[in-house]
Amino acid sequence: MSEQPQEQPNLAVRIARALAFAQDADHDMSWTVDQMVRALTGCPPVTKTDSDVGVHGEPYSYGAMGESAGYRQFVAEFDAKWGTSAWQESHDGV
């Protein structure tokens, strides 16, 4: 099964999404940076659910960014420069 190409949002939308994550103080810095990179590389917004302890021990949902070809290319280039899996290791738990 091959992934269908997705229409890329324009640059203004990408920047606005990235800046929205920059203003989110509820997450740690590595998650925020990863989400900003995803927004800038055209990843689609997704809703994720976490079964972690979270709020009062209840499952909860939150907005995040998915993956795009541009994001995967960025990660590959980062890893090539800094070592295999460097991006994932520096953004552990993302």
C-alpha positions in Angstrom: 0.0 0.0 0.0 1.6 3.3 -1.1 1.1 6.6 0.6 -1.0 9.1 -1.4 0.7 12.4 -1.9 -1.0 15.1 0.1 -1.5 18.7 -1.0 1.0 20.9 0.8 -0.3 23.9 2.7 1.1 27.3 1.6 4.0 28.9 3.4 1.8 31.3 5.5 -0.2 28.3 6.8 3.0 26.4 7.6 4.5 29.3 9.5 1.2 30.0 11.4 1.0 26.4 12.5 4.7 26.4 13.6 4.2 29.6 15.6 1.1 28.2 17.3 3.3 25.3 18.6 5.9 27.8 19.8 3.3 29.5 22.0 2.2 26.2 23.5 3.7 26.0 27.0 2.1 22.7 27.9 4.8 20.6 26.3 8.5 20.1 26.6 10.9 21.9 24.3 11.9 18.9 22.2 8.3 18.0 21.4 7.6 21.7 20.5 10.6 21.9 18.2 9.6 18.6 16.5 6.0 19.8 16.0 7.3 23.1 14.6 9.6 21.3 12.1 6.6 19.1 11.1 4.4 22.2 10.6 7.1 23.9 8.5 7.7 20.8 6.3 4.0 20.5 5.4 2.9 17.7 7.8 -0.9 17.4 8.2 -2.6 18.2 11.5 -3.8 15.1 13.3 -5.5 14.3 16.6 -3.7 11.9 18.9 -4.9 10.1 22.0 -2.7 9.3 24.9 -3.5 6.7 27.5 -0.8 8.0 29.8 -1.8 9.1 33.3 -2.6 12.5 31.8 -5.3 14.6 33.2 -6.8 13.0 36.3 -5.8 9.5 35.0 -8.2 9.7 32.1 -7.3 9.2 28.4 -7.2 12.4 26.5 -6.8 13.7 22.9 -4.6 16.5 21.6 -3.7 18.2 18.4 -0.3 17.4 16.8 1.3 17.2 13.3 1.6 13.9 11.3 4.3 13.2 8.8 5.1 14.4 5.3 7.8 13.5 2.8 9.4 16.8 3.6 9.6 15.9 7.3 11.1 12.5 6.6 13.7 14.1 4.3 14.6 16.7 7.0 15.0 13.8 9.6 17.2 11.8 7.1 19.4 14.9 6.5 19.7 15.6 10.2 20.6 12.0 11.0 23.2 12.0 8.1 24.8 15.1 9.6 24.7 14.2 13.3 24.6 10.4 13.3 22.0 7.7 12.7 18.8 8.2 14.6 20.1 11.5 16.1 16.8 13.3 15.5 14.7 10.6 17.2 17.2 10.3 20.1 17.1 14.1 20.7 13.3 14.0 20.5 12.7 10.8 22.4 9.1 10.3 23.1 7.8 12.6 20.4 
